[in-house]
Amino acid sequence: MWIFKNIYHFLMDKKIPTVSGSLAFFFLFNGGSFLFLYIILANFSPYSFLNLLLNRIEEGPLKEFIAYLFQYQNALPYSVFLIISSIYSASGLYYHWLHVAELVGDVRLNLSLSKRWIAVILTLIFLLVLYLITFISAFLMIHFYEISFWILVMTMLLIFLLLLYASHILIVRTFHIQKIVKGMLFTLVYFVVFSAGFLVYLSIFSNFKVIYGILSFIVILMFYIYVLCIGMVLGLYINCKNLEVWKTIFQKQ
C-alpha cells in the first residue's frame, strides 16, 4: 500500500497530472494539424494504408471516426495558406516538448526564433519518415497478404517507438539509446498494459455509443491519450532522474 502512496505523492509533487493534461491537449491540437498534413501527403500514394488498416479494425466508433476523418478531408480543397499554417501549428508540439524538458530536466532552455525554424524542419522530416514507413508497410501488406496482420502490428510498434525515441532525445538531449532505454521500456510496457485494460473496458461497455452518442467516443479518446501521456512523462523522469525516481517510490516511509 505504501508503494502506491509514494507513487501518488511523486505524481503530485512533480505535477505530472497537470503536465500530462497539457500534453494531451497539445497532442490533439497540434497532432490534428500533423494528421491533416499526413492525409494530404497520403493522397499521392498509390497504396492506401488507410483501407488496409480499416480492414483490420472491427466495426465500431473507432472505424467510423477514422474513415470519416480521412474520407472527408480527401474531398476538401487545400490552399497554400492552410498548408503553411498547418505546418506551423504541427511544429508547436516540438516547442511544448521543450517546455516539458525544462520541467523534467530542471533546466532553462533558450526558446529563440531559430528553435521555431528547427521545429518546422523537424516536423517536415518526421512527416516524411512517417509517410515512408506507412508507404512501405502498405506495399508489403498488399504483396504479402498472408502476414499482413503482423506487418500492421510491426508498423504500429515502429511508429510508437519512433515517437518515444524522438520525445526522449528532446528531453535527455542525447542520441544514445542506452541512456534512454529504461524510460522507453517503461513507457512501452505501460502503454501495452493500459491499452489491454482499455480494450477490455470498451468490450464490456460496447454500447456507450448507443447511450451517449459519438461524442462519448471523443471524450474516451481524450481520456485515453491523457493517461498515456502520464506514462510518457514518467518514462522521461526515469531516464533523467533514474535513482531519484526509484528511491522515491520504493523507499518505505
C-alpha positions as CSV (number, residue, x, y, z in Angstrom):
1,M,0.0,0.0,0.0
2,W,2.8,2.4,0.8
3,I,4.3,2.0,-2.7
4,F,1.0,3.3,-4.2
5,K,1.1,6.1,-1.7
6,N,4.6,7.0,-2.7
7,I,3.6,6.9,-6.4
8,Y,0.7,9.2,-5.7
9,H,2.9,11.7,-3.8
10,F,5.5,11.6,-6.6
11,L,2.9,12.3,-9.2
12,M,1.5,15.2,-7.2
13,D,4.9,16.7,-6.2
14,K,6.1,16.8,-9.8
15,K,2.7,18.0,-11.1
16,I,2.7,15.1,-13.6
17,P,-1.1,15.0,-14.0
18,T,-1.1,18.7,-14.9
19,V,1.8,18.4,-17.3
20,S,0.2,15.3,-18.9
21,G,-3.1,17.1,-19.3
22,S,-1.4,19.9,-21.1
23,L,0.5,17.4,-23.3
24,A,-2.8,15.6,-24.1
25,F,-4.4,18.8,-25.2
26,F,-1.5,19.7,-27.5
27,F,-1.3,16.2,-28.9
28,L,-4.9,16.6,-30.0
29,F,-4.5,20.2,-31.2
30,N,-1.1,20.1,-32.8
31,G,-1.4,16.5,-33.7
32,G,-4.6,17.2,-35.6
33,S,-2.6,19.6,-37.8
34,F,0.1,16.9,-38.3
35,L,-2.6,14.4,-39.2
36,F,-4.1,16.9,-41.7
37,L,-0.7,17.2,-43.4
38,Y,-0.3,13.4,-43.5
39,I,-3.7,13.0,-45.2
40,I,-2.7,15.4,-47.9
41,L,0.6,13.6,-48.4
42,A,-1.1,10.2,-48.4
43,N,-3.3,11.2,-51.3
44,F,-0.3,11.0,-53.6
45,S,0.4,7.4,-52.6
46,P,-0.7,4.6,-55.0
47,Y,-1.2,2.3,-51.9
48,S,-3.9,3.1,-49.4
49,F,-2.6,2.2,-46.0
50,L,-5.9,3.6,-44.6
51,N,-8.0,1.0,-46.4
52,L,-5.7,-1.8,-45.3
53,L,-5.9,-0.5,-41.7
54,L,-9.6,-0.2,-41.7
55,N,-10.0,-3.8,-43.0
56,R,-8.3,-4.9,-39.7
57,I,-10.5,-2.8,-37.4
58,E,-13.8,-4.2,-36.2
59,E,-17.0,-2.2,-36.9
60,G,-17.5,0.4,-34.3
61,P,-17.0,4.1,-33.4
62,L,-13.2,4.0,-34.0
63,K,-13.5,2.7,-37.5
64,E,-16.3,5.2,-38.3
65,F,-14.3,8.1,-36.9
66,I,-11.1,7.2,-38.9
67,A,-13.0,6.5,-42.1
68,Y,-15.0,9.7,-41.8
69,L,-11.9,11.8,-41.0
70,F,-9.9,10.6,-44.0
71,Q,-12.7,10.5,-46.5
72,Y,-14.0,13.9,-45.6
73,Q,-10.5,15.5,-45.7
74,N,-9.8,13.9,-49.0
75,A,-12.8,15.7,-50.5
76,L,-11.7,19.2,-49.3
77,P,-9.8,21.7,-51.5
78,Y,-6.5,22.7,-50.0
79,S,-4.9,26.2,-50.0
80,V,-1.3,27.2,-49.6
81,F,-2.1,29.3,-46.6
82,L,-3.9,26.4,-45.0
83,I,-0.9,24.0,-45.5
84,I,1.6,26.6,-44.2
85,S,-0.5,27.3,-41.1
86,S,-0.9,23.6,-40.5
87,I,2.9,23.1,-40.7
88,Y,3.4,25.9,-38.2
89,S,0.7,24.5,-35.9
90,A,2.1,21.0,-36.1
91,S,5.6,22.3,-35.2
92,G,4.2,23.7,-32.0
93,L,4.3,20.2,-30.5
94,Y,8.1,20.4,-30.6
95,Y,8.0,23.6,-28.6
96,H,5.8,22.0,-25.9
97,W,8.2,19.1,-25.5
98,L,10.9,21.6,-24.9
99,H,8.8,23.1,-22.1
100,V,8.4,19.6,-20.7
101,A,12.2,19.2,-20.9
102,E,12.6,22.3,-18.7
103,L,10.3,20.8,-16.1
104,V,11.6,17.3,-16.1
105,G,15.3,18.1,-16.5
106,D,15.1,21.2,-14.2
107,V,17.0,23.3,-16.8
108,R,16.3,26.5,-18.6
109,L,16.3,26.3,-22.4
110,N,16.7,29.1,-24.9
111,L,13.5,29.1,-26.9
112,S,14.6,31.5,-29.6
113,L,13.2,32.1,-33.0
114,S,15.7,29.7,-34.5
115,K,14.2,26.9,-32.5
116,R,10.9,27.6,-34.2
117,W,12.5,27.1,-37.6
118,I,14.2,23.9,-36.4
119,A,10.8,22.7,-35.2
120,V,9.3,23.3,-38.7
121,I,12.1,21.4,-40.4
122,L,11.9,18.5,-37.9
123,T,8.2,18.4,-38.3
124,L,8.5,18.0,-42.1
125,I,11.2,15.4,-41.7
126,F,9.1,13.4,-39.2
127,L,6.1,13.7,-41.6
128,L,8.2,12.3,-44.5
129,V,9.6,9.5,-42.3
130,L,6.1,8.5,-41.1
131,Y,4.8,8.6,-44.7
132,L,7.7,6.4,-45.9
133,I,7.0,3.8,-43.1
134,T,3.3,3.5,-43.9
135,F,4.0,3.5,-47.7
136,I,6.4,0.6,-47.4
137,S,4.1,-1.2,-45.0
138,A,1.1,-0.8,-47.4
139,F,3.3,-2.2,-50.2
140,L,4.3,-5.2,-48.1
141,M,0.8,-5.8,-46.9
142,I,-0.5,-5.9,-50.5
143,H,2.2,-8.3,-51.7
144,F,2.4,-10.5,-48.6
145,Y,-1.3,-10.5,-47.5
146,E,-0.9,-13.8,-45.5
147,I,1.3,-12.0,-43.0
148,S,-0.3,-8.6,-43.4
149,F,-1.6,-8.5,-39.8
150,W,2.0,-8.9,-38.4
151,I,3.2,-6.2,-40.8
152,L,0.5,-3.9,-39.4
153,V,1.5,-4.7,-35.8
154,M,5.1,-4.1,-36.5
155,T,4.3,-0.8,-38.3
156,M,2.3,0.5,-35.3
157,L,5.1,-0.6,-33.0
158,L,7.8,1.1,-35.1
159,I,5.8,4.3,-35.2
160,F,5.2,4.3,-31.5
161,L,8.9,3.6,-30.8
162,L,9.9,6.3,-33.2
163,L,7.7,8.7,-31.3
164,L,9.1,7.6,-28.0
165,Y,12.7,7.9,-29.2
166,A,12.1,11.4,-30.6
167,S,10.5,12.6,-27.4
168,H,13.2,11.2,-25.2
169,I,16.1,12.6,-27.1
170,L,14.5,16.0,-26.8
171,I,14.3,15.7,-23.1
172,V,17.5,13.9,-22.3
173,R,19.4,15.6,-25.2
174,T,21.3,12.5,-26.2
175,F,21.0,10.2,-29.2
176,H,22.5,7.2,-27.3
177,I,19.8,4.5,-27.0
178,Q,21.5,3.0,-23.9
179,K,20.8,6.2,-21.9
180,I,17.1,6.3,-22.7
181,V,16.2,2.6,-23.0
182,K,14.9,2.3,-19.4
183,G,12.3,5.1,-19.7
184,M,11.3,3.9,-23.2
185,L,10.8,0.3,-22.0
186,F,8.7,1.6,-19.0
187,T,6.5,3.7,-21.3
188,L,6.1,0.8,-23.7
189,V,5.1,-1.7,-21.0
190,Y,2.8,1.0,-19.5
191,F,1.2,1.6,-22.9
192,V,0.6,-2.2,-23.6
193,V,-0.8,-2.9,-20.1
194,F,-3.1,0.1,-20.1
195,S,-4.2,-0.4,-23.7
196,A,-5.1,-4.0,-23.0
197,G,-7.2,-2.9,-20.0
198,F,-8.7,-0.2,-22.0
199,L,-9.8,-2.6,-24.7
200,V,-11.4,-4.9,-22.1
201,Y,-13.3,-1.8,-20.8
202,L,-14.5,-1.0,-24.3
203,S,-15.6,-4.6,-24.9
204,I,-17.6,-4.6,-21.6
205,F,-19.2,-1.2,-22.3
206,S,-19.5,-1.6,-26.0
207,N,-23.0,0.1,-26.1
208,F,-21.7,3.5,-24.9
209,K,-22.2,5.0,-28.4
210,V,-25.9,4.0,-28.4
211,I,-26.4,5.5,-25.0
212,Y,-24.3,8.7,-25.2
213,G,-23.7,9.1,-29.0
214,I,-20.5,9.7,-30.9
215,L,-19.4,12.5,-28.5
216,S,-18.7,9.8,-25.9
217,F,-16.0,8.3,-28.2
218,I,-14.2,11.7,-28.4
219,V,-14.3,12.0,-24.6
220,I,-13.0,8.5,-24.1
221,L,-10.2,9.1,-26.7
222,M,-9.1,12.2,-24.8
223,F,-9.0,10.3,-21.5
224,Y,-7.0,7.5,-23.2
225,I,-4.4,10.0,-24.6
226,Y,-4.2,11.7,-21.2
227,V,-3.4,8.5,-19.3
228,L,-0.8,7.6,-22.0
229,C,0.8,11.0,-21.5
230,I,1.2,10.2,-17.8
231,G,3.2,7.1,-18.7
232,M,5.3,9.0,-21.2
233,V,6.2,11.7,-18.6
234,L,7.0,9.1,-16.0
235,G,9.3,7.4,-18.5
236,L,11.1,10.7,-19.1
237,Y,11.6,11.1,-15.3
238,I,13.1,7.6,-15.1
239,N,15.7,8.5,-17.8
240,C,16.5,11.9,-16.4
241,K,16.5,11.1,-12.7
242,N,16.7,7.3,-12.6
243,L,17.9,6.8,-9.0
244,E,15.7,9.6,-7.5
245,V,12.6,8.1,-9.1
246,W,13.1,4.6,-7.8
247,K,14.3,5.7,-4.3
248,T,11.2,8.0,-4.0
249,I,8.8,5.2,-5.0
250,F,10.3,2.2,-3.2
251,Q,11.6,3.9,-0.1
252,K,9.3,2.9,2.8
253,Q,8.0,5.8,4.8
